[in-house]
């Protein structure tokens, strides 16, 4: 069974301090991976070269667990995940179960973005 999975874009714009200065890209990914390690298998983290909506970098896709997917949950796209507060919100939601299990916080809901048309494989 697959856990709630965070797919973190680290391609051309996301995670690139030259194009998107300010956030600690390496630190953000390290925090997400540490949280996944500490979750006892309830959260997983993957990276992607480019998820697509570069104008909304940094992008993270929160994929539902296998159980939530069976109940109809789909991946949720988050844009502008640029700072520690955004990372905290993503982690809190994933730790609560993610899509299909828990609702994103009101703050995180403001960062939800539509998936690009070619995103069928990520859902």
C-alpha positions in Angstrom: 0.0 0.0 0.0 1.3 3.4 -1.0 1.3 6.1 1.6 0.4 9.8 1.1 3.2 10.9 -1.2 4.7 14.3 -1.8 6.1 14.8 -5.3 8.4 17.8 -5.1 9.3 19.7 -8.3 13.0 20.4 -8.5 13.3 21.2 -12.2 13.9 24.4 -14.2 12.2 26.8 -11.8 11.3 25.0 -8.7 14.3 24.6 -6.5 16.5 26.8 -8.5 17.8 29.7 -6.5 18.8 31.6 -9.6 15.3 31.7 -10.9 13.5 31.8 -7.6 15.8 33.3 -5.0 15.1 33.4 -1.3 13.7 30.1 -0.2 16.0 27.4 1.1 15.3 24.8 -1.6 17.8 22.3 -0.2 16.5 22.8 3.3 12.9 22.4 2.2 13.6 19.1 0.6 15.6 17.9 3.6 12.7 18.8 5.9 10.2 16.9 3.8 12.5 13.9 3.7 13.1 14.0 7.4 9.4 14.1 8.1 8.8 11.2 5.8 11.5 9.2 7.6 10.0 10.1 11.0 6.4 9.2 9.8 7.0 5.4 10.0 5.9 4.9 6.4 2.8 7.1 6.5 4.4 9.7 4.2 6.8 9.3 1.2 8.7 11.9 -0.8 9.8 11.9 -4.4 11.3 14.5 -6.6 10.4 15.4 -10.2 12.5 17.2 -12.8 9.6 19.4 -13.8 5.9 19.2 -13.0 4.9 22.0 -15.4 3.3 25.1 -13.9 6.6 27.0 -13.6 5.0 30.3 -13.0 3.7 28.9 -9.7 7.0 27.5 -8.4 7.7 25.8 -6.1 5.2 23.1 -6.9 4.4 20.1 -4.7 1.8 17.4 -5.7 0.2 15.6 -2.7 -0.8 12.2 -3.9 -3.4 10.3 -1.8 -2.6 7.0 -0.1 -3.8 3.8 -1.8 -6.7 3.6 0.6 -7.8 7.2 0.0 -7.4 6.6 -3.8 -9.8 3.6 -3.6 -12.3 6.0 -2.0 -12.0 8.4 -4.9 -9.3 10.8 -3.8 -7.1 12.4 -6.4 -3.7 14.2 -6.3 -3.8 17.8 -5.2 -1.4 20.4 -6.7 0.1 23.1 -4.5 1.8 26.2 -5.9 4.0 28.8 -4.4 5.4 26.5 -1.7 8.3 28.8 -1.1 8.8 29.2 2.6 8.9 27.4 5.9 5.2 28.2 6.6 4.1 26.6 3.3 6.3 23.6 4.1 4.7 23.3 7.6 1.2 23.4 6.1 2.0 20.7 3.5 3.6 18.5 6.2 0.7 18.9 8.6 -1.8 17.9 5.9 0.3 14.9 4.8 0.7 13.8 8.4 -3.1 14.1 8.9 -3.5 11.7 5.9 -3.6 14.1 2.9 -6.2 14.0 0.1 -9.3 11.9 0.8 -8.5 11.6 4.5 -8.1 15.2 5.8 -8.9 18.6 4.5 -6.1 21.0 3.8 -5.9 24.0 6.1 -7.6 27.2 5.0 -4.1 28.7 4.4 -3.0 25.8 2.3 -6.3 25.9 0.4 -5.3 29.3 -1.0 -2.2 27.7 -2.6 -4.1 24.9 -4.5 -3.6 25.1 -8.2 -5.1 23.2 -11.1 -2.9 20.5 -12.6 -1.6 21.2 -16.1 -3.3 19.4 -18.9 -0.4 16.9 -19.3 -0.5 15.9 -15.6 -2.6 12.7 -16.1 0.3 10.5 -15.0 0.6 12.3 -11.7 -3.0 12.0 -10.6 
